[in-house]
Amino acid sequence: MKYNRCGKSGLLLPQISLGLWHNFGSVDNFENGESIIKEAFNKGITHFDLANNYGPVPGSAEENFGKILWHNFQGNLRDQIVVSTKAGYTMWEGPYGDWGSRKYLLSSLDQSLKRMKLDYVDIFYSHRFDPETPLEETMMALDYAVRSGKALYAGISNYNAEQTREATAILKQLGTPCLIHQVKYSMFVREAEAGLLDVLEEKGVGCIAFSPLAQGLLTDKYLKGIPENSRASNPNGHLQLEEVSEQKVQKIIALNEIAQRRNQSLAQMALAWLLKDNRITSVLIGASSVGQLNNNIDSLQNLDFSQEELKMIEAILG
């Protein structure tokens, strides 16, 4: 595992980080989740990413992660891992359980620490921009989280380029620089290239890409249509059925052919494609099994692309 410097900070993050968005909630198999996290750490993944509402049920991923830490990462091992969490999406009913107010963010952080049985998290994020709350208030809450010792670094997620520019300026003025931006980015979702990555590079902010496999589209799962028990077949999932169009499937098939010539799976090539950009500090993967985790980690064995390969990929993506 290689570790990249996160922006202009002293913190190094692994090229691949593990996200607990899916498969670690109260409805999932605890022992399976524990095995995945232990294997990830043994393979050099030191960064584990959560949010207050990860589950289901909301909060249960943090609770389970706290139990896994307690069972497996006692003593100095806590100092060898980076734990991040976020607040910004709906967590509890009423006027104080959503968005970006100081009230919500700091209450949520206290709850997250209690669920994970931690004194601090390494990174605390504003999970999304709040159009109704002054940005100064949201950033001051992040600043306070760091100054209080409940977080070591501040981050933002799902902010556009202009919002990011303003947020980083406020945090710098407060004396708590923005460490990292977590953005949805993959071969199929490339809005980050329209200015955001340039802002992050200019401001010295690290970038971690979430959903790098486009909710499973950039795998061999959909090469022959929509299988049962896939995210697209789940009416409550984040991947909508209409996203798996015939046109998209044809792109997946063509990309898979390039991956095979590189002796990679499509998922491995999709991760490598993101990591070719030195502005990307880390890619955030999910995993439902130890085998899937290790398959994704194996993407690191071939991160180089020829100009011909890049041109072919761009032609397919259109």
N, C-alpha and C positions, 0 to 999 in steps of 0.2 A: 504494500500500500504506500502510495506517495501522499505527502501532506503539502497542501498549498497554503501560502500566506493569505489570510482573509483581508483583502484590501490593503490599506496602509496601517495595519495593526500588528501586534505581536502574536496574534493567535493563528495557529495552523489548524486547518481542517482536512480530514481525509478526502481524497477525490470522490469517494462514494460515502454518503451518509445514509442512515436508516431512519425512515419516517414511520410513525406509528398511527397513521391516519386510519388504516384498515387493519384488521386481523388481530388486534390487541385489546379489544373491548370485552365487556362482560358477556357478550354472546359468543365469544370465540374461545378456543381451547387454550387454557392458560399455559399448560406444559409445552405446547407447540410454540407459543410466543416466547416463552423463556428460552427454549432451545435456539430459536432464531437469534435472539439478542446475544446469547452466550457465544454462538458461532460467529456472529458479526464482530464482536470484540476480539475473538481469537484470530480473526482474519485481518485485523487492523482498523476496523471501523470504530472510531472513538466518539462519533457524534450521533446522538439520538434525539430526534425531533418530535415534539408533541404540540398539542394545543389543548386549551381547556375543554373544548367540546368534542374531542376525539373519543370515539366509542365504537358502536353504541353500547350502553347509554352514555350520554355526554359525561365526561369526567372519568369514565371507567378505564380508559387507556392509561391515564396518569396513575390511577390507583394500582392497576396491574403492574405498570412499570416500577412504581415505588416498591411493590412486593418483590419484584425481580431484583431490583437494586439491593434490597435488604438481604436477600438470600445469597447473592452472588458477588456484590461489589462493596463489601465492607472495608473499612480501614482506608488505606492509601489509594485503593482502586478508584474511589470517587474523584481523586485528583488526576486520574488518567482518562476521564471521559468528559465530554461536553454535552450538557443537557440543555435543550431549548424548549420553551413553551410560548404560547401566544394567547392574546385575548382580542376580540374584535367582532366575532360573530355571536349569534344568539346562544346564551348559556343558561339563563334562567328567566322566568316570566317576570313581568313588571318593567318599570322604566329604567332600571339600573343594571340590566343583565345583557347589554348589547352595545355595539358601536365603540366609541372612542373617548368617552368622558374619563376624567381622572377617577371619579367614583368607581366606575366599572373596572377599569384596568387594574387599579391597585387592589380592589377587593378580590378580583379574579386571581391575581398573582398570589395573594395570601392563601386562597383556596387551593390553588395548584400546588403550592409548597406543602400544604397540609396533606393533600392526597398522595404526593410522592414521598412524604416524610423527609424532605430536604430543607436545609437552612437557606439555600440559594439555588438559583438556576444560572447557567453560564450566559444564556442569551434570552432576553425577554422581548417579544415582538408586539408591535401594534399590527394586528392581523389584517386590517383593512382600513383604508382612508374613510373618515367620517365627515360627510359634507355638512353636517349640522353642528359639529363641535369645532371651535377654533383650533387650528392645527397646533398653535402654541400650547394649548391645554393638554392635548394628547402627547406632545413631545415633552412637556414638563413632567408628565406622569412617568414617562420612560426614564427621564433624567433622575427623578426621585427614586425610582426602583433601583437604579444603579447606586446612587449616593447612600441609600439606606442599607446597602449590602445584600439586598434580596435578589439582585441580578448583577452579573459582572459586566455585561455588555448590553447595548440597546440595538434593536433591529426593527425593520419595517417589512411588510409583505403586501403584495397586491396594490401598490401605489404606482401611478403612472409616472412618466418622466418628469413632468412639471411638479407634481406633488412631491416626488422624491427630491428634486432640487431644493424645494422650499423646506421640506422636513429636515434634510441634512444641514441646511444653513442654520436652522433654529437650534438643532442639537449641538452643532459646533459652537454656537454662541453661548449655549448653556454650559459648555465644558464637558459634555458627554458625547463624543463623536458617534455617528451612526456606523456600526460595525458591518452590517450585512443587510442585504435585501433578498427576500425569498420571493421568486417570481415563477409563474407558470410558463414553462418553456420546453419545447420539444420540436422535432422535425415538422409536426403538424400545427403547432401553436407558436408563432414567431413574432408576436407583437413586441416582445422585448427588444427586437432588433431595430425598432422604429424610434430610436432615441434613448431608451432607458439604459441600455448597456453602455452607451457613450457617457451618460451622466454619471453612472456608477464608476466608470474608469476615471473620469475627470475629478470626482470627489473622493476617490480612494476608498470606495465602499465595496466590500466583497459581494459576490452574487452566488446564491444557491438555487438551482433549478428544481422545482417540484413538478410532478407528473411528467417526468422525462420520457415515459413510454406512452403518453397520451391515453391514460386510463386502460392500458393493455392493448390499444390498437397497434402499437409498434412492437408486436410480438408475433409469434407464429399461430396465435390462438384463432385469428380471424381469416386465415388464408383460404378456408373452405366454407365461409359463411359464419353464422352466429351459433356457437355451441351452447348447449344447455349449461346452466350454472355459471355462465360468464357474466361480466358486469353489464354488458349490453342487454342480456336476457332478463336482468333484474329490473322490474319496473320502479324500484326504489333506489336504484344505483345512480351514480353521477354520470355514467356514460349512457347517453340516450340512444335508442334504437336507430333513429334517423341518422346518427353520426356514422353508422357503419353502412354507408352507401356503396353501391356497386363501383362508383368512381374511386372511392376511398380504398376499397378492397383491391382494385387493380393497382393502385399505387403501392399498397402493402406487398403485393405479390412481386412487383418490379424491384422494390427495395430489398426484399428478401433474397432475390437472385444476386444482387450485389453483395449482400452479407455472406451468402454461401461461398462466393468467390474469395471473400476475405477470411474464410474459415471461421466465421462468427455466426451466431444466431442473430436474428433481426433485432432483438432486444439489446444484445451486446453492441451491435453497430450503432444503434440509436443513442446509447449512453456514450460511446466513444465519440460520436459526432458532436455532442455537446462539449465534451472535455477537450476537444481540439482547440477551443477558443480560450486563450489564457485569461480572459475576463471572468470565466466561470470558475469559482473556487471549488465547488462541490456539486454533485448531482444527488438528489434525494430520492432514493428508491424505497418502494414498499416490498414486502415479501410475505407470502402465505406459507412458505415451507423453507427448510434449510437448503434443499436442493435448488429452489428458485433463487434464493439469496446467493448461493455460490455461483450459479450460472451468470448472474448479473456482475458479480465481482470479477469473473473471468474476462469481462470486457476490457479490463485494464491490460490484458496481454497484447492487445493490438489497438493502439490509439492513433496510429499514423494513417493518413489518407493521401493518396496520390491526387494530383490535380484532375486527372481523368475521372477518378471516382467521385470527387466533389462536383464536377460538372454533370456527371450522370445523375447524381442524387438531386441536384438543383433542377435538372430537366424533368425528373419524375415529379418532384414536389410542385413544379410550376410556379 
